[in-house]
Each structure stands twice: as structure tokens, then as C-alpha cells.
Amino acid sequence: MKKIALTIVSSFVLFSCAEMEGVMKEMGSGETPLTNEEVIKGLKQALEVGTNNSVKLASKPEEGFYKNARLFIPFPPEAIKVKNKVEELGMQKQVEKFVLTLNRAAEEAALEAAPIFVNAITQISIADGFAILKGNDNAATMYLKDKTTNDLIKVFRPVVERAINKVELTKAWDPIVSTYNKIPLVEKVNPDLAEYITGKAVAGMFILIEDEERLIRKDPMARVTDLLKRVFGSKEAQK
């Protein structure tokens, strides 16, 4: 009788342990389940961390945009006929200087990008954080891009205009466009350089933020806060 009772108790204990282990796994190794609010905060924090890291990269003189093939800003496409014509007239060096200065303006503007992007991040409304968390490796960045690009361009343009003045872009541009516009019978061209650089600079920032989001999702060492560790180290984040 004692053996039977012991067997029953042992079986109950083993069952309870197995059941408890399953519950613990369901709860994330003893942690309480993630809430949608936590996930949303984690996603926004990841974008903020990514933005701050991206600004450091984008604002490096000549390294941020000019020597980065993915961010490099070329001669304005709508003025490519200007480039081709003045190069025929021997102004290759002036064109090269202009393109360098064009990218330097974006790099200079990037120094002020962080608070503008972080403000946009804090303002966006995310209803279903889990959908983004379980999405592609760049899902949060793409959501931010979709919701804020137009507003960011408007707010960022004054920053670019200040950068253009600081690096003296017009000094590099004026000889090129004035030479072109003096050519007989050509249609005069004078693109909005501030608009062009602003669009390219914002797009470049999103490329870098996307890289940072991927890193946070894949590399535990990139999760520099407890919230990032909890959200992106959770089973919901594992695909």
C-alpha cells in the first residue's frame, strides 16, 4: 500500500514539474508575457538608438555620404546635361568639387538630425506592436519611413539650408551653372539644391537606421538597454 501511495505521489510530482516547466516556457523562462505597450516602447527605443548611431555615421566628413556608396549623393539628375556640357568645356575639377561639397552639406546637416528624427519617432502612433516585432528585420524602420518622411523633409530642410551656407555650396555651384547658362540656345537650369539634398539626406538616414534595426534584432550585444533585451530577446521576436 505504501509503495502504491509513493508511486502516486511521485507521478503527481513528476507531472507537476513537467506541467510547471511548460508554463515557465510559455511565460518566457519565468518572465511575465510581453504586453503590446512594452513592445511599442521597445520598437521606438530601438529606432531612437538606431537614429543616434546613424547620426554618428552620417555626419563623418567625407565618410558619411561622400565615400559611402549607399548614401553618396550624385550630381542632380535633372541637371545632368549641365554636368555633361561643362565637363566638355574642361570643368571636371569644378564638377568634382561641387559633388564633394554637395555631400558635405548632407554630412553637416546630419549633425542636427537626431532630435528631429527622435521627435518623429515619439510622435508616431503604433497600434499593433507585435505585428511589427514579428515582421521583417526592417519593419519598424519602414513603418517610421512610411508615416514620417513627408513631415521630416519639411522640418529638415532648414537644417540643410544652414549646412549649405556653412560649406559654401553655392560657391561650388555658381561657376558651373553660370558657365552653362551662357551657352547659346541652352535652356537655363537652376535646380533647388536644398530640396535635392534634403530628400537624399533623409533617405540616407533611413538606410542607416534600417541597418541598426537589423543589428538590434540579430545581435544581443546591440541591445543596449533592459527593454531592448526583453523585447528583442523574447520568443515573439524570434522568427
N, C-alpha and C positions, 0 to 999 in steps of 0.2 A: 504493500500500500504506500509506504514511504517512497519507494522507487517511482511509482506511478505519479505521486504528487510532485516529486522532484523533476520528473520528466516534463510534466505540465508547466511547472514554474519556469524551467529552463527554456521551453519552447516559447512561452509567453515573453520572456526576457529577450530572446533572440529576435522574435517577431517585432517587439517594441523597438529594439535597436535598429533593425532594418527599416522599420517604418520611420523612425526618427531621422535616420540618415537620409532617407528620401525627402523628408520635409526640409531638412537642412540644405540639401542640394537645391530644392525648389526656392528656398529663401536666399540663395546666393552665398553658400558657405557660412550661414549664421547671420548674414546681414538682412535687414529688412528690405523688402522689394522696392525697387526704384519707383518713384512717382513721376507723373508726367511733368510736374513742376520742376523737379530735380533735373530731369533730362533737358528741359528747355534752358534752365540756368547753366547746365553743363555745356550745351551746344553754344550758347552765347559766350561763355567763358573761353571755350576753345577758339572761337572766332576772334576774341579780344587778344588772346595770347598769340594767335597766328598773325594778327594785324601788327602787333608790336614787333614781332620778329621780322615780319615782312618789311616794315619801315626801315629797320636797320640795314637790310639787304638792299632795298631800292634806293636808299639815299647815299650809298657809297659813290663818291665821284668816279665817273667812268666805268665803275664796276656794276653799278645798279642797273642802268639801262644800256649805256653805250656798248659795253663789252659783253652784255648778256643777250645772246641770240634770240631768246624767247621774249625779251622785253624791248629790244632795240627799236627805236623809232626812226623809220626811213624818211627820206625826202617826201614831202606831202604828195600823194598820188595825183591830186588834181592839178599840181604844178609841175608834174614830171617833164612836161615839154619845156618848161623854164630850165630845168636842170640839164636836159639834153642839149639845148641850144647854147647855154652859156659855157658848157664844157667844150663845145665845138669852138668856142671863142677863146679857149685856153684858161678857163676859170675853175679848173678841177680843185685846186687848193682852197679856193673860196667856198666851193660846194662842200668839201670835206669839213672845213671849219664850221660851216653852218649846221651840218648834220650833227657834229660833235656838240655844238652849243645847244642844239635842239634837245638832245638827250640830257645834257647838263641841266637844262631848265626843269626837266621831269625829275631828275635826281634831287635837285634843290627843293622842288615842291614836295617831294616825298617826305622831307624832314617835318613837315607840318601835317602829314596825312593821318597820323594815329588818332588824335582826338576827333577828327571828322568821321573817320570810319567807325570808331568805337561808339560815337553818338548814334550813328545809323544802326549799329548792332543792338544797342539798348532800346531803340525805338521800334524795332521790327516786332510784329506780333506773330507768334508761333502757336498754333492750336494743338497740333499733334507732334510732340517732340519725338515720340517713339518711331514715327514714320521716317523722320529724318535720320535718327540714330541708326535705324536698321537699313537705311538707304545706301546709295553708293558712297565711296570714300570721300567724295567731294560734295555730298548732298547739302550740308549746311552752307557751304560757300555759294553753291548755285542758288539756294533759296535766298540768301542775302543779296546776291547779284541781281536776281530777278526783281526783288522788292525795292531795291535802293539805288540802282545805277543812275536813273534819271535825276534823282534828288542829289546824289553825290556829285554828279557833273556840275550842277548848278552851284553847289556850295564850294566845290574845289576850284572852280575857275579863278576866283580872285587870288587864291594861293598861287596858282600857275602864273597869273599875270605879274605878281610880285617877283616870282622866280625869273620870269623872262626879263624883267628890268634889272634884276641883280646880276644875271650872267650876260647881260647886254646882247641878247639875241638879235635885236634889230640891227645892230652894227654888223653882224654877220650876214643878215638877210638883205639889207638895203642895197649893197653893191650888186648883188645878184639880180634882184627884181628890177632895179633901175636900169641895169645894162640890157636886160631882156626887153623891158617896155620901150626902149629906144630903138629897137629893131623895127624897121619899116613894115607896116601891114600886119604885125602880130596883134592878136587880141590880148589886151593888157590883163595881167593876172596878179592878184594880191590876196592869197588865202588868209583866213582867220587862223593865225598860228596858235593863239591862246586856246581856241576851241579844239584844234587838232591835237595839241599836246595834252589838254585836259582829258580828252577821250582816251588817248593812248596811255596816259599815266594811271587813270582809274582802272582800265583793263589790265594793265601790268600788275597793279596791286592785287587784283583778284586772282591772277595767276599764282602769285606768291602765297596768298592766303590759302588757296586751294592746296598748294604743296604742304603747307603747315598743317592743315586739317588731316591730310592723308598720313602725315607723320604721327600726329597725336593718336589717330585711330590704330596705327600699326605698331608703334614703338612705345612701350610702357615708360621709357625714360623721358619721353616728351610730355608726359602727363605731369606737369609741374605743381599741381595743386591736389588736395584731397578730393575735391569734387570731380576733377578730370579723371582721377584714378578710379573713383567709384562709378562714374557714368560710363567711361570708355573701357573700363576693365570688367564691366558687367556682362552677364550672359546675353543680354539683349543686344549688346554691341558686337557680339561675335557672330560673324556670318559664315 
